[in-house]
Amino acid sequence: MLGTRPAGPEFREGDQVVLAEGTYQGTPGVFLRLKEDVKWADVTERDGSIRSHPVEWLAHAAGASPVSVN
Protein backbone atom coordinates (compact mmCIF):
# COMPACT_ATOMS: atom_id res chain seq x y z
CA MET A 1 0.00 0.00 0.00
CA LEU A 2 1.56 3.32 -1.04
CA GLY A 3 1.95 6.21 1.36
CA THR A 4 1.80 4.25 4.60
CA ARG A 5 5.53 4.36 5.41
CA PRO A 6 7.98 7.24 5.33
CA ALA A 7 10.41 7.34 2.44
CA GLY A 8 14.13 6.92 2.99
CA PRO A 9 16.00 5.02 5.67
CA GLU A 10 14.06 3.94 8.71
CA PHE A 11 15.17 5.19 12.10
CA ARG A 12 14.54 3.51 15.43
CA GLU A 13 14.72 4.94 18.93
CA GLY A 14 18.37 4.96 20.01
CA ASP A 15 19.87 5.09 16.51
CA GLN A 16 22.89 7.36 16.29
CA VAL A 17 22.23 9.91 13.58
CA VAL A 18 23.85 12.94 12.03
CA LEU A 19 22.31 15.94 10.32
CA ALA A 20 23.26 15.34 6.70
CA GLU A 21 21.61 18.58 5.47
CA GLY A 22 20.58 21.96 6.79
CA THR A 23 22.27 24.74 8.73
CA TYR A 24 23.69 22.43 11.39
CA GLN A 25 25.00 19.82 8.94
CA GLY A 26 27.33 17.34 10.65
CA THR A 27 25.70 17.66 14.09
CA PRO A 28 25.50 14.22 15.75
CA GLY A 29 22.62 13.03 17.89
CA VAL A 30 20.41 10.13 18.92
CA PHE A 31 17.08 9.52 17.20
CA LEU A 32 14.30 9.76 19.77
CA ARG A 33 10.96 9.56 17.94
CA LEU A 34 8.91 10.77 15.01
CA LYS A 35 6.69 13.77 15.64
CA GLU A 36 2.94 13.73 14.96
CA ASP A 37 3.92 15.05 11.51
CA VAL A 38 6.05 12.05 10.49
CA LYS A 39 8.21 14.26 8.27
CA TRP A 40 9.78 15.59 11.51
CA ALA A 41 11.70 13.81 14.26
CA ASP A 42 13.00 14.58 17.74
CA VAL A 43 16.75 14.10 18.15
CA THR A 44 18.68 14.23 21.42
CA GLU A 45 21.86 16.20 20.89
CA ARG A 46 25.13 15.67 22.77
CA ASP A 47 24.38 18.43 25.28
CA GLY A 48 21.14 16.64 26.21
CA SER A 49 18.84 19.07 24.43
CA ILE A 50 16.03 17.67 22.30
CA ARG A 51 15.51 19.34 18.94
CA SER A 52 13.18 18.67 16.03
CA HIS A 53 14.58 18.21 12.54
CA PRO A 54 13.12 17.16 9.18
CA VAL A 55 13.56 13.38 8.79
CA GLU A 56 14.90 13.92 5.27
CA TRP A 57 17.88 15.79 6.79
CA LEU A 58 18.88 12.81 8.97
CA ALA A 59 21.32 10.03 8.15
CA HIS A 60 22.58 7.12 10.20
CA ALA A 61 25.95 7.95 11.72
CA ALA A 62 28.76 5.95 10.08
CA GLY A 63 29.78 2.91 12.13
CA ALA A 64 27.20 3.69 14.81
CA SER A 65 25.29 1.20 16.89
CA PRO A 66 22.02 1.87 18.77
CA VAL A 67 22.28 3.30 22.27
CA SER A 68 19.87 3.16 25.15
CA VAL A 69 17.70 6.28 25.55
CA ASN A 70 16.13 5.59 28.93
FIPA-373950 format. One record per residue (C-alpha): x, z, y; residue in one letter. Coordinates in nm, 4 decimals. Layout:
<r X="X" Z="Z" Y="Y" rest="A"/>
...
! end
This chain:
<r X="0.0000" Z="0.0000" Y="0.0000" rest="M"/>
<r X="0.1558" Z="-0.1039" Y="0.3316" rest="L"/>
<r X="0.1955" Z="0.1362" Y="0.6210" rest="G"/>
<r X="0.1800" Z="0.4603" Y="0.4249" rest="T"/>
<r X="0.5533" Z="0.5410" Y="0.4361" rest="R"/>
<r X="0.7984" Z="0.5332" Y="0.7237" rest="P"/>
<r X="1.0409" Z="0.2436" Y="0.7343" rest="A"/>
<r X="1.4133" Z="0.2988" Y="0.6918" rest="G"/>
<r X="1.5995" Z="0.5672" Y="0.5025" rest="P"/>
<r X="1.4055" Z="0.8714" Y="0.3945" rest="E"/>
<r X="1.5172" Z="1.2101" Y="0.5195" rest="F"/>
<r X="1.4544" Z="1.5432" Y="0.3512" rest="R"/>
<r X="1.4720" Z="1.8934" Y="0.4940" rest="E"/>
<r X="1.8369" Z="2.0009" Y="0.4957" rest="G"/>
<r X="1.9872" Z="1.6505" Y="0.5086" rest="D"/>
<r X="2.2886" Z="1.6286" Y="0.7364" rest="Q"/>
<r X="2.2227" Z="1.3576" Y="0.9907" rest="V"/>
<r X="2.3851" Z="1.2025" Y="1.2944" rest="V"/>
<r X="2.2315" Z="1.0317" Y="1.5943" rest="L"/>
<r X="2.3256" Z="0.6698" Y="1.5340" rest="A"/>
<r X="2.1612" Z="0.5472" Y="1.8576" rest="E"/>
<r X="2.0577" Z="0.6791" Y="2.1958" rest="G"/>
<r X="2.2266" Z="0.8728" Y="2.4741" rest="T"/>
<r X="2.3694" Z="1.1390" Y="2.2426" rest="Y"/>
<r X="2.5004" Z="0.8939" Y="1.9821" rest="Q"/>
<r X="2.7326" Z="1.0654" Y="1.7338" rest="G"/>
<r X="2.5698" Z="1.4089" Y="1.7663" rest="T"/>
<r X="2.5497" Z="1.5751" Y="1.4224" rest="P"/>
<r X="2.2617" Z="1.7890" Y="1.3034" rest="G"/>
<r X="2.0414" Z="1.8925" Y="1.0134" rest="V"/>
<r X="1.7077" Z="1.7201" Y="0.9517" rest="F"/>
<r X="1.4300" Z="1.9774" Y="0.9756" rest="L"/>
<r X="1.0961" Z="1.7938" Y="0.9564" rest="R"/>
<r X="0.8913" Z="1.5005" Y="1.0765" rest="L"/>
<r X="0.6693" Z="1.5644" Y="1.3769" rest="K"/>
<r X="0.2944" Z="1.4960" Y="1.3727" rest="E"/>
<r X="0.3916" Z="1.1510" Y="1.5052" rest="D"/>
<r X="0.6048" Z="1.0489" Y="1.2053" rest="V"/>
<r X="0.8206" Z="0.8273" Y="1.4263" rest="K"/>
<r X="0.9780" Z="1.1508" Y="1.5587" rest="W"/>
<r X="1.1698" Z="1.4261" Y="1.3809" rest="A"/>
<r X="1.3002" Z="1.7743" Y="1.4580" rest="D"/>
<r X="1.6751" Z="1.8145" Y="1.4100" rest="V"/>
<r X="1.8678" Z="2.1417" Y="1.4229" rest="T"/>
<r X="2.1860" Z="2.0891" Y="1.6202" rest="E"/>
<r X="2.5128" Z="2.2773" Y="1.5670" rest="R"/>
<r X="2.4381" Z="2.5277" Y="1.8433" rest="D"/>
<r X="2.1144" Z="2.6210" Y="1.6637" rest="G"/>
<r X="1.8837" Z="2.4427" Y="1.9069" rest="S"/>
<r X="1.6032" Z="2.2297" Y="1.7666" rest="I"/>
<r X="1.5511" Z="1.8943" Y="1.9343" rest="R"/>
<r X="1.3176" Z="1.6035" Y="1.8672" rest="S"/>
<r X="1.4581" Z="1.2537" Y="1.8213" rest="H"/>
<r X="1.3125" Z="0.9177" Y="1.7163" rest="P"/>
<r X="1.3560" Z="0.8789" Y="1.3385" rest="V"/>
<r X="1.4902" Z="0.5266" Y="1.3916" rest="E"/>
<r X="1.7878" Z="0.6791" Y="1.5786" rest="W"/>
<r X="1.8880" Z="0.8975" Y="1.2810" rest="L"/>
<r X="2.1318" Z="0.8146" Y="1.0028" rest="A"/>
<r X="2.2579" Z="1.0203" Y="0.7122" rest="H"/>
<r X="2.5955" Z="1.1723" Y="0.7951" rest="A"/>
<r X="2.8764" Z="1.0083" Y="0.5953" rest="A"/>
<r X="2.9780" Z="1.2131" Y="0.2915" rest="G"/>
<r X="2.7197" Z="1.4806" Y="0.3685" rest="A"/>
<r X="2.5286" Z="1.6887" Y="0.1199" rest="S"/>
<r X="2.2022" Z="1.8767" Y="0.1865" rest="P"/>
<r X="2.2280" Z="2.2267" Y="0.3299" rest="V"/>
<r X="1.9868" Z="2.5153" Y="0.3164" rest="S"/>
<r X="1.7702" Z="2.5552" Y="0.6280" rest="V"/>
<r X="1.6128" Z="2.8934" Y="0.5594" rest="N"/>
! end
